[in-house]
Structures are given as C-alpha cells and as structure tokens.
Amino acid sequence: MSTDADNAGAFSLDLSADVREMRDWVHEFAADVIRPAGAEWDEREETPWPILEEAAKIGLYSLDFFAQQWFEPSGLGIPVAFEELFWGDAGIGLSLVGSGLAAVSVASTGTQEQVGEWIPQMFGGPGEVKLGAFCSSEPDAGSDVGAIRTRAVYDEAADEWTLNGTKTWATNGGIADVHVIVASVDPTLKTRGQASFIVPPGTPGLSQGQKFRKHGIRASHTAEVVLDNVRVPGRCLVGGKEKLDERLARVREGGHGGEQAAMRTFEASRPSVAAMAIGVARAAVEYASDYAKDRVQFGRPIGQNQGVAFMLADMHASVDAARLLTWRAAWMARNRRPFTHAEGSMSKLVAGETAVRVTEQAIQILGGNGYTREYPVERWHRDAKIFTIFEGTSEIQRMLIGRAVTGLDVR
Ligand SMILES: Cc1cc2nc3c(=O)[nH]c(=O)nc-3n(C[C@H](O)[C@H](O)[C@H](O)COP(=O)(O)OP(=O)(O)OC[C@H]3O[C@@H](n4cnc5c(N)ncnc54)[C@H](O)[C@@H]3O)c2cc1C
C-alpha cells in the first residue's frame, strides 16, 4: 500500500516533454496562421474553411491529434492545446475544436462500434475537412435541459428512431456532417428520460434554421437545427438500446438511472472550455502589458503608474489562478478522480469570468485605442463574453458548486 511518504515529491506542475513540444507546435500555428486571420473572419462571420484546411494538412485538425491529447496521461494535453488555439483567436479556435464536443458525446457514452464509425466522420482529413455538431439546447430548454421537447420515438419493426423538434444555438449546426441530437425518449422522466442520437450525413429531414449573428466568436457558425421526421437506424442511439432500456427501467423503479448523457458530456468538457477562456484572457493580458510599457503619458510609460501596474498584476495573477483550477480539474478527470466539489464547474466559472474581466481591463489600459477595431482587445472582449454563457452559464456553475459543497438541493 502506498503511503504519503511514498508519494512525497510526486507532485509536479512541470509539463512533460511531449506536452511542451505539442504546445510550442500549436502556438506556432496560432501565432502564424490563426492570430493574423482573426479580424478578417470576425468581420466575415463565416466558418474559416481555408484555416481548417491548413490545420488539417499539418494534422492539427484531425481525430488523431484530438485523441492523442484526450488520452495524454496527465490530462493536460487538451487544456494546453486549447489555450494556445484560443490565444490565437477564439472564433477560429472554436471552429477548430467545435467538432470535439460532438466527438466527446459519442466517446463518453457510445459503443466501440459507434466511436469507430462516427467520430472519424466528424473530422475528415486533408482535402475533405468534416465537422460534427452537438445539439442539446432548444428555444425553451437552455439552462433547463430537462425541458427538452425534441422527441425520439422507436419503431421496433423497422429498428428505427424518428426524431422531431427544433434545436438552437448549435455550434456547426446544419453545416456539420454528423449531428448528435439530445432527445427525450420518455418526457415524464425529464433529463433521465433523454438519450443522444447520431444523425448520419445527408439524412433527410434535418435542416439548418436561423444562423445567428453574434456579439463575439463570429468566425464560429451557430445556428438552429430543425428535425422534421428524421429517421435514423437503431444503431444510431448512442450507447445502444439495451443500455437505454436498462437505465429507463431503473429510473421507473425509482432507482438511480445514472447521469444523463448530455450532462456527462458537459462535465467532461468543462475544463476544456475553461482552457479556451484562459487563451483569450492570456492574449489580452500580454497585449495590455506590452502596450503599457510602450505608451508614454506624462513623460513616462503608463505602466509605471501604480494604477496601471496594479491592474496588470491582478490580471496576470487571475489568469494564472484560473489556469491552475483548470489543470487541476483536467488532471482529476483524466485520473478518474470524482469532481466531489464540482471542480470542473469551478474551473469553467473562474476562467470564464476572468476572461471577461481581464479583456475589459485590457481595453481600459489601451484607452481610446482599445475601444476601436484597429486593436484586437475589443474583439477579444466580445469573444470572452461567451464563456460566461455557453456550456452552462456562470449562474448554473455556481448552482452546481453550491449543491456540491452544501449537499443541499440548491435551485
Ligand atoms: C455562441 C453559442 C454557441 C453555443 N453552442 C452550443 C452547442 O454547440 N450545443 C448546444 O447544445 N448548445 C449550445 N449553446 C447554448 C448554450 O449552452 C446556452 O445558451 C446556455 O446553456 C444558456 O441557455 P439559454 O441561452 O437558453 O439561457 P437561459 O437558460 O434562458 O438563461 C438566461 C439567464 O437566466 C439565468 N438562469 C437560468 N436558470 C437559472 C437558475 N436556476 N438560477 C439562476 N440563474 C438562472 C442564466 O444563468 C442566464 O443568465 C451555445 C450558445 C451560444 C450563445
């Protein structure tokens, strides 16, 4: 049995040589390709296909790269990679990693066959880049996932499911090759009566509704997805029918039905989303620090004023603090430590709010320049705001942390 003494000295915040090498490689792509293109694709408000293609060519937009980082032993592969990509640009970054949420939703609860069949089709390869979309939110079911109205009905004779409903806010929605749809199989059971379904490319009845014109991350496509009598084969139920039937039977008997699939997807992906926010925050802090050293007022750099230097000190410290929470959660998730204090939510909450605060402070440090589109900090501020909204708003994260730390049914 290992003792505390055996483990003395085991703690380390050093990244492995592999992770450091990967970080430098991703950073180079972010600095040379993503960052210079950020303003253009923000204005165009379109998926940056040429950049996805370039990333696919070097193997950065690929299932191999995602899988390698996902299974990196320390758990830090994904957070380190995402921080660098989003340091480059958040809209382009989300286009590059948006398929990941759909992939995780299948990887976390799907069968081996489903993982092998569908996840490669969410990435494609050089010359044929493909996308995945994870569709949970609906017009009347955002934070309240239990209110999902999209219905999945099974036709036993044909071994087919029929999906009907409208999804909203779907990243890559309507333009993805593979859509993963969260639908209700038994509405009386709320979240515990839900399941996820894979909709294969070109399935009739699935169409894009409204494409949203957004405040930030405008290079990432966000749209409604309409499901009108969409029929998918039985093998497209994520995890399989047997598992679903067992789970529903347990719930109906009043037992625990396990976590609902969408919830598990969100929980697993929270530290990754936190890392995205940290990338944006770090970009702004670095930019504002450089600016404060160069900009002279009253005969000295503005950074020599305590008012500005203290702001920079707080900004740097809070980004580092957010990163530490994120790395802790990512390490826990990879090493199968349960989030007993909602550590995944803590990382997402703190990183998201830090990104909003420090990008606003960066605008302040740049003064009038910060408020213009000639400088990137106004875009980064718009981009940062998404991190207090998607993948569970800040209020929802506080609710989850509140429940975990008190054991009470906080609402
Ligand atoms: C750009 C973008 C991309 C997205 N991508 C995806 C995607 O790929 N797939 C997907 O499924 N969804 C996606 N979403 C949806 C996103 O997850 C939801 O917007 C989010 O969960 C909030 O839901 P809502 O917008 O309906 O807000 P609401 O749930 O209506 O919340 C509105 C406000 O009320 C607060 N609130 C709600 N309930 C409570 C409560 N119990 N206690 C305290 N406060 C509360 C919220 O915190 C918020 O401030 C995306 C959203 C955006 C904007």
The ligand as a Gaussian input file, in Angstrom:
#p B3LYP/6-31G(d) Opt

LIG

0 1
 C      -22.374000      31.006000     -29.391000
 C      -23.103000      29.887000     -28.718000
 C      -22.768000      28.579000     -29.025000
 C      -23.465000      27.517000     -28.411000
 N      -23.185000      26.235000     -28.783000
 C      -23.996000      25.228000     -28.340000
 C      -23.873000      23.906000     -28.855000
 O      -22.989000      23.628000     -29.671000
 N      -24.752000      22.970000     -28.440000
 C      -25.734000      23.227000     -27.543000
 O      -26.496000      22.345000     -27.204000
 N      -25.874000      24.482000     -27.020000
 C      -25.033000      25.480000     -27.404000
 N      -25.187000      26.764000     -26.910000
 C      -26.278000      27.022000     -25.968000
 C      -25.815000      27.403000     -24.580000
 O      -25.300000      26.287000     -23.901000
 C      -26.998000      28.083000     -23.882000
 O      -27.130000      29.361000     -24.463000
 C      -26.816000      28.197000     -22.385000
 O      -26.882000      26.930000     -21.792000
 C      -27.848000      29.111000     -21.728000
 O      -29.143000      28.798000     -22.135000
 P      -30.122000      29.972000     -22.627000
 O      -29.383000      30.745000     -23.664000
 O      -31.410000      29.371000     -23.026000
 O      -30.297000      30.909000     -21.388000
 P      -31.362000      30.712000     -20.183000
 O      -31.301000      29.327000     -19.673000
 O      -32.679000      31.250000     -20.623000
 O      -30.753000      31.680000     -19.081000
 C      -30.939000      33.092000     -19.106000
 C      -30.370000      33.665000     -17.816000
 O      -31.069000      33.105000     -16.678000
 C      -30.135000      32.527000     -15.795000
 N      -30.721000      31.340000     -15.156000
 C      -31.419000      30.333000     -15.722000
 N      -31.763000      29.415000     -14.804000
 C      -31.248000      29.834000     -13.622000
 C      -31.224000      29.320000     -12.293000
 N      -31.816000      28.157000     -11.985000
 N      -30.619000      30.033000     -11.319000
 C      -30.011000      31.212000     -11.636000
 N      -29.971000      31.737000     -12.857000
 C      -30.587000      31.072000     -13.839000
 C      -28.955000      32.143000     -16.665000
 O      -27.766000      31.985000     -15.908000
 C      -28.896000      33.316000     -17.617000
 O      -28.221000      34.380000     -17.021000
 C      -24.471000      27.805000     -27.465000
 C      -24.782000      29.132000     -27.157000
 C      -24.131000      30.169000     -27.775000
 C      -24.534000      31.585000     -27.445000

